[in-house]
Amino acid sequence: MSLKKYNIITVLIALLANPILMSIGFIVGAVISRHFIIIAFILSVLLPVLVWFLYAKKAGMPEKASDIFLPLLIVFGYYMLSCIITFGCAGYDLTGEPVKIYIILTVPYLVINAFLDFIGAFNFIPVIYSGGTLAIALTVFLTRKINKEKLIFDRKFFIYAAVFVCLCGVAAYQFYDRI
């Protein structure tokens, strides 16, 4: 698979399919066990991890880690920056109009966002994005190691990792400093 085709497919999976799969897992987990919401969160991670495992086995990914993880960082950056900017510009008001704008910007996460809005826990958004992205990255990494495929960690990969950590830090400061 060419790098351009890989990037397009990976961005689409990360941008649309992953949040939808997380939402489906969350709904199924909530239906199965209304008393243990942790099951819903576990299923919301397991379903995307399974899809990414299968994708990593079949996709014919590039050898460089930076080429593999750039599409994931782009999607993570979009969702995290939409969160940081929307709530930052609104004075960290986690009710009313900022929430509506944010939900429109992140439509694939509609079910999870609606649940977080219902229980008033929008401060968990950075945890969901960061955790989901880390789960995907670890799944891809471990799948490549299991299949004994070559993985080259170049300088750009470590720059991407630094950007990931910085975005997580900004979001954590914005949300958890105001609790």
Secondary structure as the mmCIF struct_conf table of DSSP 4:
data_model
#
loop_
_struct_conf.conf_type_id
_struct_conf.id
_struct_conf.beg_label_comp_id
_struct_conf.beg_label_asym_id
_struct_conf.beg_label_seq_id
_struct_conf.end_label_comp_id
_struct_conf.end_label_asym_id
_struct_conf.end_label_seq_id
HELX_RH_AL_P HELX_RH_AL_P1 LEU A 3 LEU A 12
HELX_RH_PI_P HELX_RH_PI_P1 ILE A 13 ALA A 17
HELX_RH_AL_P HELX_RH_AL_P2 ASN A 18 ILE A 32
BEND BEND1 ARG A 34 HIS A 35
HELX_RH_AL_P HELX_RH_AL_P3 ILE A 37 LYS A 58
BEND BEND2 ALA A 59 ALA A 59
BEND BEND3 GLU A 63 GLU A 63
STRN STRN1 LYS A 64 LYS A 64
HELX_RH_AL_P HELX_RH_AL_P4 ALA A 65 CYS A 89
TURN_TY1_P TURN_TY1_P1 ALA A 90 TYR A 92
BEND BEND4 THR A 95 GLY A 96
HELX_RH_AL_P HELX_RH_AL_P5 GLU A 97 LEU A 105
TURN_TY1_P TURN_TY1_P2 THR A 106 THR A 106
HELX_RH_3T_P HELX_RH_3T_P1 VAL A 107 TYR A 109
HELX_RH_AL_P HELX_RH_AL_P6 LEU A 110 ILE A 119
TURN_TY1_P TURN_TY1_P3 GLY A 120 GLY A 120
HELX_RH_3T_P HELX_RH_3T_P2 PHE A 122 PHE A 124
HELX_RH_AL_P HELX_RH_AL_P7 ILE A 125 ILE A 146
TURN_TY1_P TURN_TY1_P4 ASN A 147 LYS A 148
STRN STRN2 ILE A 152 ILE A 152
HELX_RH_AL_P HELX_RH_AL_P8 ARG A 155 TYR A 176
TURN_TY1_P TURN_TY1_P5 ASP A 177 ARG A 178
#
